[in-house]
Amino acid sequence: MEYAQAKCNMLAPSVHQGYIAMGSPSYVAGAALGNAIDNAIAEQRFIKNCMTLQGWRQDAPGAKKSSTSLASTQPPHQRTAKRRPTAQELGIPGQVVAGP
């Protein structure tokens, strides 16, 4: 994994974009900041795609890491699709009658 990560990190700056800004100093500073943020986002996307192409996958933040999958721990008869609760179960009246 270290080799793949080093390769992707080394190639990631190749996605950086330059910028040209003319105007007040605050406008130019804002353009520079926006460009830096865009470059950081592009670099992270590049690294993610590069690692994926080399067979590595990044788990989502907060993802629960498990040694066994849920499908293998549940017996086949317990695998059911979740359904939406009915209006009656939610306490929503079936008919609405307007008063006089």
Residue frames as a rotation matrix with the C-alpha (Angstrom) as fourth column:
MET 1
0.568 0.823 0.000 0.00
0.823 -0.568 0.000 0.00
0.000 0.000 -1.000 0.00
GLU 2
0.334 -0.496 -0.802 2.84
0.272 -0.764 0.586 2.40
-0.902 -0.414 -0.120 0.76
TYR 3
-0.710 -0.623 0.329 4.15
0.458 -0.054 0.887 2.14
-0.535 0.781 0.323 -2.80
ALA 4
-0.201 0.733 0.650 0.75
0.921 -0.085 0.381 2.91
0.334 0.675 -0.658 -4.33
GLN 5
0.713 0.488 -0.503 0.17
0.662 -0.705 0.255 5.79
-0.230 -0.515 -0.826 -1.93
ALA 6
-0.063 -0.827 -0.558 3.60
0.277 -0.552 0.786 7.28
-0.959 -0.105 0.264 -2.60
LYS 7
-0.732 -0.177 0.658 3.03
0.664 0.026 0.747 7.07
-0.149 0.984 0.099 -6.34
CYS 8
0.191 0.910 0.369 -0.37
0.904 -0.309 0.296 8.76
0.383 0.277 -0.881 -6.11
ASN 9
0.661 0.013 -0.750 0.90
0.507 -0.745 0.434 11.47
-0.553 -0.667 -0.499 -3.75
MET 10
-0.408 -0.897 -0.171 3.81
0.377 -0.336 0.863 12.19
-0.831 0.288 0.475 -6.09
LEU 11
-0.735 0.152 0.661 1.55
0.662 -0.049 0.748 12.54
0.147 0.987 -0.065 -9.14
ALA 12
0.122 0.930 -0.346 -1.27
0.968 -0.189 -0.168 14.47
-0.221 -0.314 -0.923 -7.41
PRO 13
-0.083 -0.134 -0.987 0.20
0.199 -0.973 0.115 18.00
-0.977 -0.186 0.107 -7.84
SER 14
-0.911 -0.271 0.311 -0.05
0.334 -0.039 0.942 17.53
-0.243 0.962 0.126 -11.61
VAL 15
-0.133 0.945 0.299 -3.77
0.958 0.045 0.282 18.42
0.253 0.324 -0.911 -11.37
HIS 16
-0.165 0.036 -0.986 -3.10
0.604 -0.786 -0.130 21.93
-0.780 -0.617 0.107 -10.00
GLN 17
0.368 0.346 0.863 -4.54
0.876 -0.440 -0.197 24.83
0.311 0.829 -0.465 -11.98
GLY 18
-0.771 -0.613 -0.174 -3.09
0.637 -0.750 -0.177 28.31
-0.022 -0.248 0.969 -12.11
TYR 19
0.397 0.908 -0.134 -5.05
0.888 -0.417 -0.195 31.54
-0.233 -0.041 -0.972 -11.93
ILE 20
-0.718 -0.471 0.512 -4.90
0.568 -0.822 0.040 35.13
0.403 0.319 0.858 -13.11
ALA 21
0.345 0.831 -0.437 -6.57
0.939 -0.312 0.147 37.84
-0.015 -0.461 -0.887 -11.07
MET 22
-0.721 -0.479 0.500 -6.56
0.493 -0.862 -0.116 41.59
0.487 0.163 0.858 -11.51
GLY 23
0.377 0.857 0.351 -8.23
0.280 -0.467 0.839 44.02
0.883 -0.218 -0.416 -9.18
SER 24
0.503 -0.137 0.853 -8.11
-0.739 -0.581 0.342 45.10
0.449 -0.803 -0.393 -5.58
PRO 25
-0.592 -0.805 0.032 -5.76
-0.684 0.481 -0.548 43.30
0.426 -0.346 -0.836 -3.20
SER 26
-0.386 0.507 0.771 -8.72
-0.622 0.475 -0.623 41.68
-0.681 -0.720 0.132 -1.41
TYR 27
0.690 0.636 -0.345 -10.10
-0.669 0.381 -0.638 40.37
-0.275 0.671 0.688 -4.72
VAL 28
0.156 -0.730 -0.666 -6.73
-0.685 0.405 -0.605 38.91
0.711 0.551 -0.437 -5.71
ALA 29
-0.740 -0.404 0.538 -6.37
-0.673 0.444 -0.592 37.32
0.001 -0.800 -0.600 -2.26
GLY 30
0.093 0.871 0.482 -9.85
-0.650 0.420 -0.633 35.82
-0.754 -0.255 0.606 -2.58
ALA 31
0.706 0.112 -0.699 -9.02
-0.678 0.390 -0.623 34.44
0.203 0.914 0.351 -6.01
ALA 32
-0.339 -0.909 -0.242 -5.81
-0.695 0.415 -0.586 32.91
0.634 -0.030 -0.773 -4.64
LEU 33
-0.617 0.171 0.768 -7.68
-0.647 0.446 -0.619 31.32
-0.448 -0.879 -0.165 -1.75
GLY 34
0.495 0.869 0.013 -10.39
-0.655 0.383 -0.651 29.95
-0.571 0.314 0.759 -4.05
ASN 35
0.441 -0.429 -0.788 -7.76
-0.702 0.382 -0.601 28.53
0.559 0.819 -0.133 -6.37
ALA 36
-0.651 -0.722 0.234 -5.95
-0.696 0.446 -0.562 26.86
0.301 -0.529 -0.793 -3.47
ILE 37
-0.232 0.661 0.714 -9.19
-0.613 0.470 -0.635 25.26
-0.755 -0.585 0.297 -2.26
ASP 38
0.737 0.511 -0.442 -10.04
-0.650 0.357 -0.671 24.03
-0.185 0.782 0.595 -5.78
ASN 39
0.032 -0.823 -0.567 -6.54
-0.736 0.365 -0.571 22.60
0.677 0.435 -0.594 -6.15
ALA 40
-0.708 -0.268 0.654 -6.80
-0.684 0.491 -0.540 20.77
-0.176 -0.829 -0.531 -2.82
ILE 41
0.251 0.888 0.386 -10.14
-0.582 0.457 -0.673 19.25
-0.774 -0.056 0.631 -3.84
ALA 42
0.713 -0.024 -0.701 -8.79
-0.662 0.309 -0.683 18.19
0.234 0.951 0.204 -7.25
GLU 43
-0.361 -0.928 -0.092 -5.73
-0.786 0.356 -0.505 16.68
0.502 -0.110 -0.858 -5.60
GLN 44
-0.504 0.237 0.831 -7.83
-0.624 0.565 -0.540 14.61
-0.597 -0.790 -0.137 -3.17
ARG 45
0.644 0.763 -0.052 -10.03
-0.548 0.414 -0.727 13.35
-0.533 0.496 0.685 -6.01
PHE 46
0.376 -0.600 -0.706 -6.93
-0.755 0.244 -0.609 12.42
0.538 0.762 -0.361 -8.00
ILE 47
-0.652 -0.664 0.367 -5.44
-0.748 0.481 -0.457 10.50
0.126 -0.572 -0.810 -5.06
LYS 48
-0.076 0.718 0.691 -8.73
-0.568 0.539 -0.622 8.65
-0.820 -0.440 0.367 -4.45
ASN 49
0.830 0.419 -0.369 -9.05
-0.522 0.349 -0.778 7.67
-0.197 0.838 0.508 -8.12
CYS 50
0.063 -0.903 -0.425 -5.37
-0.820 0.196 -0.537 6.75
0.569 0.382 -0.728 -8.38
MET 51
-0.669 -0.293 0.683 -5.58
-0.691 0.582 -0.428 4.47
-0.272 -0.758 -0.593 -5.34
THR 52
0.323 0.868 0.377 -8.79
-0.512 0.496 -0.702 2.90
-0.796 0.033 0.604 -6.66
LEU 53
0.709 -0.099 -0.698 -7.12
-0.668 0.222 -0.710 2.14
0.225 0.970 0.091 -9.99
GLN 54
-0.347 -0.911 -0.223 -4.36
-0.699 0.410 -0.586 0.36
0.625 -0.048 -0.779 -8.09
GLY 55
-0.180 0.378 -0.908 -6.82
0.221 0.915 0.337 -1.81
0.959 -0.140 -0.248 -6.18
TRP 56
-0.849 -0.105 -0.518 -7.19
0.527 -0.103 -0.844 0.16
0.035 -0.989 0.143 -2.95
ARG 57
0.002 0.925 0.380 -10.49
0.468 -0.337 0.817 1.47
0.884 0.177 -0.433 -1.63
GLN 58
-0.922 -0.255 0.290 -11.09
-0.088 -0.593 -0.801 4.18
0.376 -0.764 0.524 0.94
ASP 59
-0.349 0.825 -0.445 -13.89
0.919 0.393 0.009 3.60
0.182 -0.406 -0.895 3.43
ALA 60
0.184 0.520 0.834 -16.35
0.254 -0.845 0.471 6.41
0.949 0.126 -0.288 4.00
PRO 61
-0.734 -0.438 0.519 -15.77
-0.336 -0.431 -0.838 8.52
0.591 -0.789 0.169 7.11
GLY 62
-0.348 0.589 0.730 -17.52
-0.907 -0.015 -0.421 6.92
-0.237 -0.808 0.539 10.08
ALA 63
0.258 0.436 -0.862 -17.97
-0.674 0.721 0.163 3.63
0.693 0.539 0.480 8.26
LYS 64
0.559 0.012 0.829 -18.25
-0.713 0.516 0.474 0.65
-0.422 -0.857 0.297 10.58
LYS 65
-0.216 -0.706 -0.674 -15.40
-0.865 0.459 -0.204 -1.76
0.454 0.539 -0.710 10.02
SER 66
0.551 0.490 0.676 -16.41
-0.716 0.693 0.081 -5.37
-0.429 -0.529 0.732 10.42
SER 67
-0.567 -0.805 0.172 -14.49
-0.627 0.558 0.544 -8.59
-0.534 0.201 -0.821 9.97
THR 68
-0.725 0.415 0.550 -17.57
0.575 0.804 0.151 -10.38
-0.380 0.426 -0.821 8.65
SER 69
-0.874 0.466 0.139 -20.26
-0.229 -0.647 0.727 -9.15
0.429 0.603 0.673 6.34
LEU 70
-0.467 0.787 0.403 -23.87
-0.762 -0.126 -0.635 -8.83
-0.449 -0.604 0.659 7.47
ALA 71
0.271 0.595 -0.757 -25.03
-0.898 0.440 0.024 -11.22
0.348 0.673 0.653 4.77
SER 72
-0.278 -0.449 -0.849 -22.91
-0.175 0.893 -0.415 -14.03
0.944 0.034 -0.327 6.20
THR 73
-0.983 -0.131 0.126 -24.09
-0.139 0.099 -0.985 -13.48
0.117 -0.986 -0.115 9.80
GLN 74
-0.298 0.946 0.126 -27.83
-0.825 -0.189 -0.532 -13.50
-0.479 -0.262 0.837 9.11
PRO 75
-0.548 0.208 0.810 -29.71
0.315 0.949 -0.030 -16.70
-0.775 0.239 -0.585 8.31
PRO 76
-0.950 0.119 0.289 -31.41
0.261 -0.203 0.944 -16.60
0.171 0.972 0.162 4.88
HIS 77
-0.130 0.990 -0.051 -34.93
0.893 0.140 0.429 -16.53
0.432 0.010 -0.902 6.33
GLN 78
0.188 0.181 -0.965 -34.22
0.769 -0.639 0.030 -13.22
-0.612 -0.747 -0.259 8.17
ARG 79
-0.851 -0.511 -0.120 -33.22
0.309 -0.672 0.673 -11.24
-0.425 0.536 0.730 5.09
THR 80
0.156 0.936 0.315 -36.23
0.967 -0.079 -0.243 -9.11
-0.203 0.342 -0.917 4.37
ALA 81
-0.540 -0.264 0.799 -36.55
0.544 -0.834 0.091 -5.77
0.643 0.484 0.594 2.68
LYS 82
-0.721 0.302 -0.624 -37.59
0.445 -0.487 -0.751 -2.90
-0.531 -0.819 0.217 4.92
ARG 83
-0.221 0.730 0.647 -40.96
0.847 -0.185 0.499 -1.46
0.484 0.658 -0.577 4.04
ARG 84
-0.794 0.044 0.607 -42.41
-0.182 -0.969 -0.168 1.93
0.580 -0.244 0.777 4.67
PRO 85
-0.814 0.561 -0.152 -44.91
0.352 0.266 -0.898 2.18
-0.463 -0.784 -0.414 7.53
THR 86
-0.331 0.790 0.516 -48.51
0.824 -0.024 0.565 2.52
0.459 0.613 -0.643 6.47
ALA 87
-0.447 0.258 0.856 -50.54
-0.214 -0.961 0.178 5.66
0.868 -0.104 0.485 7.11
GLN 88
0.660 0.746 -0.094 -52.54
-0.135 0.240 0.961 3.79
0.739 -0.622 0.259 9.75
GLU 89
0.382 -0.612 -0.693 -49.35
0.868 0.496 0.040 2.76
0.318 -0.616 0.720 11.57
LEU 90
-0.682 -0.672 0.289 -48.23
0.572 -0.736 -0.362 6.38
0.456 -0.082 0.886 11.56
GLY 91
-0.399 0.615 -0.680 -51.56
0.707 -0.266 -0.656 7.56
-0.584 -0.742 -0.328 12.93
ILE 92
-0.918 0.113 -0.380 -52.59
-0.314 -0.791 0.525 9.45
-0.241 0.601 0.762 9.80
PRO 93
-0.100 0.960 0.260 -56.35
-0.208 0.236 -0.949 9.38
-0.973 -0.149 0.176 9.26
GLY 94
-0.579 -0.068 0.812 -57.59
0.642 0.576 0.506 7.67
-0.502 0.815 -0.290 6.12
GLN 95
0.004 0.648 0.761 -60.27
0.849 -0.405 0.340 10.23
0.529 0.645 -0.552 5.42
VAL 96
-0.875 -0.196 -0.443 -60.40
0.397 -0.814 -0.423 13.92
-0.278 -0.546 0.790 6.15
VAL 97
-0.006 0.949 0.314 -63.89
0.955 -0.088 0.284 15.40
0.297 0.301 -0.906 6.42
ALA 98
-0.827 -0.242 0.508 -64.35
0.173 -0.969 -0.179 19.16
0.535 -0.060 0.843 6.31
GLY 99
-0.609 0.603 -0.515 -66.63
0.640 -0.010 -0.769 20.67
-0.468 -0.798 -0.379 8.93
PRO 100
0.294 0.861 0.415 -69.74
0.954 -0.236 -0.186 22.78
-0.062 0.450 -0.891 8.16
